[in-house]
Amino acid sequence: MFNADVFRAYLERFSAGDIDGAADLLADEFTFHGPILQANGKTEFLAGSATAAAIARGCEIHRQWVDGDAVCSIYDFKIETPVGTGSIPMAEWSIIRGGKLVSSRLIFDSAAMAALMPAA
């Protein structure tokens, strides 16, 4: 499987609710940096991303670029909350080695996601 395919499989599994399947594609030392979550290790990431996984309703990848171990993906992350449904444009830069994601940096407009979240 090519690195772009590894990321695509991970994202499709995660956004479809197959967390175990997505976790299979993460290295134990996986690190994640995003506007809402920073995690060091697969276990910490999976615990911290549980809310996102619960509201995920799919994804649509628009473009991917590959440079060796690095994959940059532009996609829409589809969510459904009690407030409504929407699609959040995202860009994610991932490093993949040995068929597993070892790091990801996610960029998106957190205000767009906050608009679809219930008031606290």
Backbone as ProteinMPNN parsed JSONL, in Angstrom:
{"seq_chain_A": "MFNADVFRAYLERFSAGDIDGAADLLADEFTFHGPILQANGKTEFLAGSATAAAIARGCEIHRQWVDGDAVCSIYDFKIETPVGTGSIPMAEWSIIRGGKLVSSRLIFDSAAMAALMPAA", "coords_chain_A": {"N_chain_A": [[0.854, -1.173, 0.0], [0.604, 2.197, -0.881], [1.866, 5.294, 0.55], [-0.011, 7.442, 0.423], [-2.335, 5.972, 0.166], [-2.399, 4.667, 2.614], [-2.907, 6.809, 4.379], [-5.407, 7.613, 3.371], [-6.962, 5.289, 3.859], [-6.824, 5.207, 6.66], [-8.148, 7.679, 7.335], [-10.68, 7.303, 6.152], [-11.586, 5.078, 7.606], [-11.573, 6.103, 10.272], [-13.391, 8.276, 10.06], [-15.688, 6.921, 9.453], [-16.36, 5.651, 11.711], [-14.969, 3.365, 12.368], [-12.965, 2.852, 14.558], [-11.13, 1.014, 15.654], [-10.094, -0.119, 13.314], [-8.919, 2.166, 12.179], [-7.036, 2.701, 14.166], [-5.293, 0.578, 13.815], [-3.66, 1.493, 11.824], [-2.032, 3.351, 12.943], [1.102, 4.162, 14.342], [2.528, 3.087, 17.458], [3.942, 5.152, 18.672], [2.772, 7.408, 17.61], [2.33, 10.852, 16.938], [0.369, 13.81, 17.317], [-0.755, 16.963, 16.215], [-2.993, 19.5, 16.411], [-5.554, 22.093, 16.083], [-7.248, 21.753, 18.262], [-6.522, 19.46, 19.641], [-3.59, 18.005, 20.984], [-1.386, 15.348, 20.962], [0.679, 12.781, 22.281], [1.522, 9.796, 21.354], [-0.255, 6.842, 20.427], [-2.384, 5.871, 22.085], [-3.055, 8.116, 23.677], [-3.86, 9.865, 21.638], [-6.125, 8.508, 20.561], [-7.87, 8.512, 22.761], [-8.183, 11.282, 23.13], [-9.37, 12.039, 20.746], [-11.878, 10.993, 20.727], [-14.364, 12.365, 20.874], [-14.497, 13.683, 18.397], [-14.513, 11.446, 16.736], [-16.983, 10.371, 17.404], [-18.82, 12.133, 16.287], [-18.248, 12.105, 13.634], [-19.038, 11.662, 10.208], [-18.086, 10.727, 7.82], [-15.875, 11.417, 5.0], [-14.366, 13.44, 2.447], [-11.867, 13.256, 0.299], [-10.028, 15.616, -1.421], [-7.564, 16.208, -2.6], [-4.233, 14.943, -2.723], [-0.789, 15.11, -1.901], [2.394, 13.69, -2.284], [5.567, 13.222, -0.848], [8.093, 11.388, -0.532], [8.142, 10.033, 2.641], [6.227, 11.771, 3.502], [2.866, 12.907, 3.424], [0.481, 15.065, 2.22], [-2.789, 16.029, 2.696], [-5.834, 17.297, 1.465], [-9.061, 17.759, 2.525], [-12.61, 17.296, 3.125], [-14.153, 17.046, 6.197], [-16.777, 15.383, 7.399], [-19.43, 16.039, 9.608], [-21.887, 15.364, 12.185], [-23.976, 16.758, 14.52], [-26.048, 17.501, 17.431], [-26.719, 20.113, 16.829], [-26.576, 20.372, 14.082], [-25.646, 19.389, 10.698], [-22.573, 19.268, 8.873], [-19.69, 20.179, 6.897], [-16.324, 20.281, 7.28], [-13.613, 21.948, 6.01], [-10.327, 20.653, 5.768], [-6.757, 20.399, 6.217], [-4.132, 18.134, 6.234], [-0.989, 17.115, 7.246], [0.989, 14.412, 7.095], [3.296, 11.954, 8.331], [4.407, 8.901, 7.192], [5.512, 5.696, 7.849], [6.619, 2.455, 7.158], [4.036, 1.561, 6.598], [2.424, 2.746, 8.527], [0.966, 5.555, 10.214], [3.049, 7.935, 11.649], [3.155, 10.51, 12.5], [1.059, 13.439, 12.55], [-0.065, 16.593, 11.439], [-2.649, 18.737, 11.792], [-4.71, 21.127, 10.225], [-7.304, 23.409, 10.48], [-10.261, 25.507, 10.382], [-11.214, 26.231, 13.423], [-13.425, 27.615, 14.341], [-15.426, 27.097, 12.517], [-16.04, 24.454, 13.132], [-16.809, 24.772, 15.797], [-19.166, 26.181, 15.478], [-20.957, 24.207, 14.875], [-21.204, 22.76, 17.147], [-22.865, 21.827, 20.186], [-23.971, 24.24, 22.627], [-22.13, 24.787, 25.597]], "CA_chain_A": [[0.0, 0.0, 0.0], [1.366, 3.438, -0.957], [1.637, 6.16, 1.701], [-1.282, 8.156, 0.264], [-3.402, 4.995, 0.418], [-2.431, 4.429, 4.058], [-3.637, 7.92, 4.991], [-6.812, 7.54, 2.93], [-7.61, 4.198, 4.591], [-6.964, 5.663, 8.048], [-9.179, 8.715, 7.441], [-11.984, 6.71, 5.834], [-11.992, 4.247, 8.742], [-11.858, 6.974, 11.416], [-14.601, 9.08, 9.833], [-16.837, 6.015, 9.332], [-16.604, 5.056, 13.017], [-14.156, 2.159, 12.562], [-11.82, 3.342, 15.316], [-10.142, -0.066, 15.739], [-9.441, -0.201, 12.01], [-8.052, 3.339, 12.052], [-5.935, 2.532, 15.12], [-4.345, -0.381, 13.235], [-2.767, 2.204, 10.91], [-1.243, 4.312, 13.719], [2.235, 3.639, 15.099], [2.368, 3.302, 18.904], [4.542, 6.449, 19.009], [2.085, 8.435, 16.812], [2.139, 12.175, 17.531], [-0.66, 14.57, 16.617], [-0.856, 18.377, 16.57], [-4.101, 20.167, 15.743], [-6.015, 23.277, 16.807], [-7.997, 21.393, 19.466], [-5.886, 18.327, 20.312], [-2.196, 17.637, 20.805], [-1.24, 14.047, 21.614], [1.933, 12.04, 22.126], [1.233, 8.369, 21.488], [-1.525, 6.371, 19.856], [-3.416, 5.775, 23.115], [-3.47, 9.479, 24.021], [-4.607, 10.402, 20.504], [-7.44, 7.868, 20.451], [-8.699, 9.022, 23.86], [-8.471, 12.69, 22.885], [-10.163, 12.247, 19.527], [-13.137, 10.239, 20.841], [-15.499, 13.235, 20.555], [-14.512, 13.855, 16.935], [-14.918, 10.169, 16.135], [-18.414, 10.149, 17.655], [-19.654, 12.993, 15.431], [-17.8, 11.953, 12.244], [-19.988, 11.023, 9.289], [-17.451, 10.487, 6.526], [-14.908, 12.398, 4.516], [-14.163, 13.492, 0.998], [-10.514, 13.731, 0.018], [-9.998, 16.352, -2.683], [-6.238, 16.185, -3.23], [-3.118, 14.493, -1.897], [0.558, 15.243, -2.432], [3.312, 12.778, -1.608], [6.988, 13.499, -0.978], [8.733, 10.372, 0.304], [7.298, 9.585, 3.746], [5.244, 12.82, 3.815], [1.638, 12.979, 2.638], [-0.379, 16.196, 2.564], [-4.134, 15.742, 2.195], [-6.876, 18.321, 1.601], [-10.306, 17.003, 2.555], [-13.751, 17.753, 3.919], [-14.494, 16.139, 7.295], [-18.222, 15.531, 7.562], [-19.85, 15.792, 10.979], [-23.293, 15.535, 12.553], [-24.155, 17.013, 15.946], [-27.425, 17.928, 17.69], [-26.923, 21.444, 16.251], [-26.747, 20.231, 12.642], [-24.631, 18.663, 9.943], [-21.714, 20.153, 8.104], [-18.47, 19.678, 6.314], [-15.25, 21.177, 7.686], [-12.407, 21.772, 5.191], [-9.133, 20.383, 6.568], [-5.492, 20.039, 5.582], [-3.373, 17.322, 7.18], [0.339, 16.723, 6.798], [1.304, 13.198, 7.848], [4.483, 11.173, 8.021], [4.036, 7.486, 7.198], [6.658, 4.793, 7.697], [6.285, 1.046, 7.378], [2.594, 1.353, 6.506], [1.726, 3.319, 9.691], [1.146, 6.978, 10.469], [3.876, 8.199, 12.825], [2.815, 11.847, 12.968], [0.142, 14.228, 11.724], [-0.345, 17.976, 11.811], [-3.951, 19.058, 11.211], [-5.053, 22.547, 10.178], [-8.665, 23.721, 10.067], [-10.893, 26.64, 11.056], [-11.935, 25.677, 14.571], [-14.698, 28.326, 14.477], [-16.417, 26.379, 11.694], [-16.477, 23.286, 13.9], [-17.498, 25.26, 17.003], [-20.523, 26.592, 15.088], [-21.796, 23.017, 14.81], [-21.165, 22.079, 18.44], [-23.853, 22.32, 21.14], [-23.464, 25.161, 23.636], [-21.76, 24.092, 26.85]], "C_chain_A": [[0.904, 1.241, 0.0], [0.998, 4.345, 0.218], [0.33, 6.942, 1.604], [-2.459, 7.231, 0.554], [-3.533, 4.685, 1.91], [-3.214, 5.552, 4.735], [-5.116, 7.857, 4.633], [-7.563, 6.459, 3.711], [-7.834, 4.59, 6.043], [-8.129, 6.641, 8.183], [-10.568, 8.148, 7.156], [-12.478, 5.844, 6.988], [-12.4, 5.122, 9.924], [-13.188, 7.697, 11.232], [-15.849, 8.231, 9.623], [-17.139, 5.32, 10.664], [-15.84, 3.771, 13.286], [-12.857, 2.551, 13.276], [-10.741, 2.265, 15.442], [-9.377, -0.208, 14.43], [-8.501, 0.962, 11.772], [-6.829, 3.191, 12.942], [-4.882, 1.564, 14.599], [-3.324, 0.299, 12.335], [-1.947, 3.283, 11.604], [-0.092, 3.593, 14.421], [1.989, 3.919, 16.583], [2.886, 4.67, 19.32], [3.926, 7.618, 18.228], [1.959, 9.739, 17.589], [1.174, 12.967, 16.661], [-0.682, 15.997, 17.14], [-1.964, 19.002, 15.733], [-4.567, 21.343, 16.572], [-6.736, 22.959, 18.116], [-7.272, 20.331, 20.279], [-4.41, 18.244, 19.956], [-2.022, 16.334, 21.584], [0.118, 13.448, 21.29], [1.643, 10.58, 22.416], [-0.154, 8.039, 20.973], [-2.647, 6.366, 20.886], [-3.952, 7.149, 23.491], [-4.28, 10.097, 22.889], [-6.015, 9.81, 20.432], [-8.38, 8.343, 21.558], [-9.117, 10.467, 23.593], [-9.351, 12.952, 21.684], [-11.512, 11.532, 19.578], [-14.353, 11.086, 20.488], [-15.616, 13.427, 19.047], [-14.974, 12.575, 16.249], [-16.422, 9.949, 16.284], [-19.307, 10.981, 16.744], [-19.298, 12.869, 13.953], [-18.828, 11.185, 11.419], [-19.409, 10.842, 7.894], [-16.487, 11.594, 6.154], [-14.904, 12.372, 2.99], [-12.787, 14.085, 0.755], [-10.521, 14.369, -1.372], [-8.658, 16.245, -3.393], [-5.218, 15.677, -2.23], [-1.816, 14.717, -2.659], [1.467, 14.356, -1.614], [4.746, 13.207, -1.901], [7.707, 12.546, -0.036], [7.765, 9.862, 1.367], [6.165, 10.561, 4.052], [4.064, 12.777, 2.85], [0.856, 14.19, 3.137], [-1.727, 15.954, 1.897], [-5.063, 16.918, 2.473], [-8.201, 17.583, 1.507], [-11.392, 17.742, 3.324], [-14.06, 16.658, 4.927], [-15.956, 16.387, 7.621], [-18.625, 15.158, 8.983], [-21.36, 15.984, 11.132], [-23.361, 15.67, 14.071], [-25.626, 17.354, 16.183], [-27.746, 19.302, 17.094], [-27.168, 21.355, 14.747], [-25.643, 19.39, 12.016], [-23.79, 19.661, 9.16], [-20.476, 19.438, 7.629], [-17.379, 20.701, 6.619], [-14.038, 20.936, 6.784], [-11.179, 21.623, 6.088], [-7.938, 20.101, 5.67], [-4.69, 19.277, 6.62], [-2.074, 16.861, 6.532], [0.78, 15.569, 7.684], [2.625, 12.599, 7.386], [4.107, 9.704, 8.208], [5.291, 6.66, 6.948], [6.211, 3.373, 7.988], [4.791, 0.787, 7.383], [1.795, 1.901, 7.676], [1.987, 4.816, 9.773], [1.98, 7.138, 11.725], [3.671, 9.613, 13.346], [1.838, 12.502, 11.998], [0.018, 15.616, 12.315], [-1.594, 18.39, 11.048], [-4.216, 20.555, 11.309], [-6.499, 22.668, 9.706], [-9.174, 24.911, 10.86], [-11.734, 26.103, 12.21], [-13.268, 26.391, 14.812], [-15.789, 27.642, 13.662], [-16.932, 25.144, 12.429], [-17.261, 23.736, 15.125], [-18.936, 25.677, 16.688], [-21.481, 25.408, 15.029], [-21.831, 22.232, 16.116], [-22.236, 22.666, 19.369], [-23.204, 23.27, 22.147], [-23.188, 24.401, 24.931], [-22.623, 24.511, 28.019]], "O_chain_A": [[1.851, 1.325, 0.782], [-0.066, 4.182, 0.817], [-0.37, 7.089, 2.606], [-3.463, 7.658, 1.123], [-4.636, 4.468, 2.411], [-4.082, 5.29, 5.568], [-5.977, 8.029, 5.496], [-8.68, 6.694, 4.172], [-8.903, 4.339, 6.6], [-8.996, 6.463, 9.038], [-11.528, 8.483, 7.85], [-13.664, 5.872, 7.316], [-13.459, 4.908, 10.515], [-14.015, 7.726, 12.144], [-16.959, 8.763, 9.616], [-18.056, 4.502, 10.747], [-16.04, 3.145, 14.327], [-11.788, 2.577, 12.668], [-9.553, 2.575, 15.347], [-8.16, -0.396, 14.432], [-7.411, 0.783, 11.228], [-5.714, 3.514, 12.531], [-3.7, 1.713, 14.908], [-2.243, -0.244, 12.102], [-1.245, 4.049, 10.943], [-0.29, 2.538, 15.025], [1.312, 4.889, 16.924], [2.331, 5.289, 20.228], [4.505, 8.704, 18.191], [1.539, 9.746, 18.746], [1.156, 12.825, 15.439], [-0.634, 16.226, 18.349], [-1.887, 19.031, 14.505], [-4.038, 21.577, 17.658], [-6.823, 23.82, 18.992], [-7.401, 20.309, 21.503], [-4.023, 18.389, 18.796], [-2.459, 16.229, 22.73], [0.635, 13.589, 20.182], [1.532, 10.173, 23.573], [-1.089, 8.834, 21.068], [-3.755, 6.813, 20.588], [-5.164, 7.332, 23.611], [-5.276, 10.777, 23.139], [-6.988, 10.544, 20.258], [-9.568, 8.552, 21.31], [-10.274, 10.83, 23.806], [-10.013, 13.987, 21.615], [-12.214, 11.475, 18.569], [-15.287, 10.582, 19.864], [-16.709, 13.342, 18.489], [-15.741, 12.624, 15.288], [-17.062, 9.401, 15.386], [-20.435, 10.581, 16.455], [-19.967, 13.46, 13.105], [-19.404, 10.197, 11.872], [-20.143, 10.806, 6.907], [-16.307, 12.568, 6.885], [-15.367, 11.428, 2.35], [-12.567, 15.276, 0.979], [-10.951, 13.765, -2.355], [-8.599, 16.197, -4.622], [-5.322, 15.945, -1.034], [-1.742, 14.543, -3.875], [1.334, 14.276, -0.393], [5.098, 13.513, -3.04], [7.907, 12.867, 1.135], [6.704, 9.327, 1.047], [5.238, 10.217, 4.785], [4.229, 12.632, 1.638], [0.6, 14.323, 4.334], [-1.804, 15.706, 0.693], [-5.078, 17.465, 3.575], [-8.45, 16.867, 0.537], [-11.122, 18.682, 4.071], [-14.21, 15.491, 4.566], [-16.328, 17.473, 8.065], [-18.228, 14.115, 9.503], [-22.01, 16.66, 10.335], [-22.87, 14.815, 14.808], [-26.381, 17.485, 15.22], [-28.914, 19.623, 16.877], [-27.895, 22.18, 14.193], [-24.83, 18.774, 12.704], [-24.245, 20.756, 8.83], [-20.249, 18.263, 7.919], [-17.507, 21.868, 6.25], [-13.486, 19.835, 6.785], [-11.01, 22.372, 7.05], [-8.074, 19.638, 4.537], [-4.577, 19.718, 7.764], [-2.06, 16.301, 5.436], [0.928, 15.736, 8.894], [3.017, 12.718, 6.225], [3.564, 9.314, 9.241], [6.028, 6.881, 5.986], [5.501, 3.126, 8.963], [4.319, -0.104, 8.089], [0.617, 1.573, 7.823], [3.076, 5.291, 9.45], [1.665, 6.548, 12.758], [3.975, 9.896, 14.504], [1.79, 12.178, 10.812], [-0.001, 15.792, 13.533], [-1.608, 18.397, 9.818], [-3.977, 21.172, 12.347], [-6.878, 22.111, 8.676], [-8.597, 25.281, 11.882], [-12.831, 25.584, 12.001], [-14.159, 25.814, 15.435], [-16.948, 27.613, 14.074], [-18.118, 24.824, 12.358], [-18.281, 23.132, 15.455], [-19.821, 25.543, 17.533], [-22.695, 25.591, 15.123], [-22.426, 21.156, 16.178], [-22.484, 23.871, 19.34], [-22.028, 23.121, 22.479], [-23.927, 23.489, 25.304], [-22.436, 24.019, 29.131]]}, "name": "protein", "num_of_chains": 1, "seq": "MFNADVFRAYLERFSAGDIDGAADLLADEFTFHGPILQANGKTEFLAGSATAAAIARGCEIHRQWVDGDAVCSIYDFKIETPVGTGSIPMAEWSIIRGGKLVSSRLIFDSAAMAALMPAA"}
